[in-house]
Amino acid sequence: MLFPLSCVTDPISVVIGRPDTTKNYQHIGFLYLNEENRPKFLHLQWHETLRNDPPNPHYQVLPIDLEAFEKVHLAAYCSLVHAKNGKNLPYNLAMDDSHFDESGTFHNEKSHSGLTCATFVLKIFSAQGYPLIDPTSWKTARQDKKWQLGMVEYLKEHTTISKAYLEELTIQIKYGLARFKPEEIAASIALIESCPNTQKSIAPVAKKILKEVIAYAKKMG
């Protein structure tokens, strides 16, 4: 299902992998051709850190099943998103009504309302008319809550996000806040023809993608 970077021929694909092969987490973004026909890895690395890097060999490619002209348009939109936002993208765990407009500009509903690497990809597809998932179908899990609370503490220590906002986020997590994982978003892209997809419907594909990511990370060592 996933392919090495050397196999890329499309103007845009999704890439997923483990940037640090010693750690148990996945990261996702876009690999697209910019105006100069150069491949770029567009991804939300962290709080106010939107990156447009050269291709990274730690990632594998997931093709996007769209028509050729749709891929060209999506690649052009990714270039717009990078040009329009700079350090304007906060990192946040909650999936709210923030969105990208037609010009590629991000609009947040609250101060520091933002995205993860996975919801960044999700929102770009949504802005282009592809509602990949039905977010109401996502369930909360105990292990996700533990990870989310740990991320809140990390955000407190390493960002300028206000204490009040993080306290509000903590309350949301304690009541149950869905986590959208990179492998789940990748699976929803693999199943784009049936979107919006539910968490249950994409689960087998997400499991397969995660298995491939882990195997590749071990190989990269």
Secondary structure, DSSP 4 states (H G I P E B T S, - for coil): --B-GGG--SSEEEEEE-SSTTSS--EEEEEEE-TTS-EEEEEEEETTEEEEEPP-TTEEEE---S-HHHHHHHHHHHHHHHHHHTT---B-S---S-EE-TTS-EE-SSTT--B-HHHHHHHHHHHTT---B-GGGPPP-HHHHHHHHHHHHHHHHHS---HHHHHHHHHHHHHH-----HHHHHHHHHTGGGPSBPHHHHHHHHHHHHHHHHHHHHHH-
